[in-house]
């Protein structure tokens, strides 16, 4: 009985950890019609438009995500408290990124 409970608890922990990882790496914001593709091998998503700001997520090359038309200090806003360097983001064909 204890083994079954331990296995179920482990599955629950793995599921929760996977959900938080998907939230940080998966598609974000972007209700504006702007969608971008990542051109870097790995792109850090930061809490503010500053290279010294906390890293709050990462995208792998060729990942697509929604974004906002807001650009500040060389960073594009992806969602609230999520910014990525514009040098490594390419608007998807037909996207309106401003």
C-alpha positions in Angstrom: 0.0 0.0 0.0 2.8 2.4 0.9 4.5 1.7 -2.5 1.3 2.6 -4.4 1.0 5.9 -2.4 4.7 6.7 -3.1 4.3 6.0 -6.8 1.1 8.2 -7.0 2.9 11.0 -5.1 5.9 10.8 -7.4 3.6 11.0 -10.5 1.9 14.0 -9.0 5.2 15.8 -8.4 6.5 15.1 -11.9 3.2 16.4 -13.4 3.4 19.6 -11.4 7.0 20.2 -12.3 6.3 19.5 -16.0 3.4 22.0 -16.0 5.5 24.8 -14.6 8.2 24.1 -17.1 5.7 24.1 -20.0 4.4 27.4 -18.7 7.8 29.0 -18.7 8.9 27.6 -22.1 5.7 27.4 -24.0 3.6 30.0 -25.9 3.0 33.2 -24.0 0.8 36.3 -24.3 0.4 38.0 -27.6 -3.3 38.9 -28.1 -2.1 41.6 -30.5 -1.7 39.4 -33.6 2.1 39.4 -33.2 3.8 36.0 -33.3 7.5 35.5 -33.4 10.0 32.7 -34.1 13.2 32.2 -32.0 16.4 32.3 -34.0 18.9 31.7 -31.2 19.9 28.2 -30.0 18.4 29.1 -26.6 16.8 32.4 -25.8 16.4 33.6 -22.3 13.1 35.2 -21.3 13.6 37.9 -18.7 11.4 39.6 -16.1 12.2 43.1 -17.5 13.7 44.6 -20.7 17.3 44.5 -19.3 20.1 42.0 -19.8 20.7 41.9 -16.0 17.0 41.1 -15.2 16.0 37.8 -13.8 15.6 34.9 -16.2 12.0 33.6 -16.0 12.0 31.1 -18.9 13.8 29.9 -22.0 12.9 29.1 -25.6 14.6 26.8 -27.9 15.5 27.6 -31.5 12.5 27.7 -33.9 10.0 27.9 -31.0 7.0 30.2 -31.9 5.3 32.4 -29.3 2.8 35.2 -29.2 4.3 38.7 -28.5 3.3 42.3 -28.1 4.2 45.2 -30.4 6.1 46.8 -27.5 9.9 47.0 -27.8 12.1 48.6 -25.1 15.9 48.6 -24.8 16.2 46.0 -27.5 13.7 43.6 -25.9 10.2 42.7 -27.1 7.4 42.2 -24.6 6.0 38.7 -24.8 3.6 38.9 -21.8 3.5 40.6 -18.4 7.0 40.3 -16.9 8.3 38.3 -19.9 10.7 40.0 -22.3 13.2 38.6 -24.9 15.9 40.2 -27.0 14.6 41.4 -30.4 17.9 40.3 -32.0 16.8 36.7 -31.7 13.1 37.0 -32.6 11.8 37.1 -36.1 8.1 37.9 -36.8 6.2 35.0 -38.4 5.0 35.8 -41.9 1.7 37.7 -41.8 2.2 38.7 -38.1 1.5 42.3 -37.2 4.2 43.1 -34.7 4.5 46.8 -35.3 
